[in-house]
Amino acid sequence: MSGRTGGDPPTGPRLGLRANLPQFALLVAVNALVGGMLGQERTVLPLLAGEVFHLSAHTAALTYIVAFGATKAVTNFFAGTWSDRFGRKPVLIAGWLIALPVPAMLAWGPSWGWIIAANVLLGVNQGLTWSTTVIMKIDLAGPERRGLAMGFNEAAGYGAVAATAMATGAIAEHAGLRPQPFLLGAAYAVLALGLSVFAVRETRGHARLEAARHPTPAGDKADGEPTTARIALLTSLHDKALSAASQAGLVNNLNDALAWGLFPLLFAAHGLSLARIGILAALYPAVWGAGQLLTGWWSDHTGRKHLITTGMLLQAAALALVAAGTTFGVWAGAQILLGVGTALVYPTLLAVIGDVAHPAWRARAVGVYRLWRDGGFAVGALLAGALADAYGLTTAIQAVAALTGASGLLVAVRMYETRPASARSAHTP
């Protein structure tokens, strides 16, 4: 891992995981709390829609995911710009302040409108805090261990999603759907705000240090630093790797919206208990989270493209297995397979953005990518809900499986490898 070189001032910022281990570990812990805020909903909220608020249409029941996904997607875009303009730490703190009322609204909101409003706030919280912890870890890690850094970040977040989903399922089994399961979220928000205010340090200086060492692309020398609009076009359309990553991220979270919103309803329709639904809801993000500790490192050694392609195709197979299954055992196997596929994709896509984007505008490129990726929540909830209402849960899952497979094939055709062979060989024993 890269540490301080001879040219670095002894008291200035240093790049590398070892050189920044205390702050990196703290940001991993903070991102676990970010994931826990999301995990409090994974088991309970889909069931709350029908049993407490008596929503029968799947499209109506999934409006909270639409609200969450759309808000988070837009917030991601601004989080990157704001973190460049104002610094990373102020954006992180703002995200946690916005989270404070969310658990109470979920626990005691008297109407479905309160649940939707809570998910708007949760989307802002997730967009600001998760985006910022990603950017801060990329800042600290430098170019050598970017995939590993993203693996740790996403493992912490989705490991906490899994643990909290299982915990809230167990709590709901004994204490009911509200309010007790959401008290975990309240504790997470208070703890994370305290850590962000008193312990997290600003990392924008690390990005500036890397930018000073980074060769400037020829186009940027002529035109100056690219505008935000140009960065958005590069990330969304013009650059083959960035645009392929953006569409794969969108489809990945589209099928995550399906898993979040419809899987618990499918499992409940086959008579599974709340505790067993909680186990299934936790298996997928648990494997996803733990697997990223390996896959982020793996992509540093072998490259990004083939891991992403394989991961998307595995997700498609897993979704098809969920649609075909009728028992806990089959669904558990499918959830594990879905977690493996997502683990191959998730940190690797972020590493692609870090590979291609210049440090001077990387935070904005991350924001654009995450705009597309988390827009998948809204698209997925609308698409899955409409298909489920028209044709049934199984057909909705099969359709998303086909779309996920097509996304993997598009990556195989369009994306170029972003991790240079020289960098990969440097890590090979």
LINHUGI-V496848 format. One line per field, one symbol per residue. burial: 1 if it has 9 or more other ideal C-beta (glycine too) atoms within 8 Angstrom, else 0. A space follows every 50 residues. Layout:
# LINHUGI-V496848
burial: ???
This chain:
# LINHUGI-V496848
burial: 01100001000011111011001101111111111111111111111111 00101001111111111111111111111111110001111111110111 01111110100101111111111111111111111111111101111111 11111111111111111111111000110111111101111111110001 00111111111001000001000001000011111100001111111111 11111111111111111100010111111111111111111111111111 00111011111111111111111010000111111111111111111111 11111111101111111111111111111111111111000010111111 11111011111100100110001100000
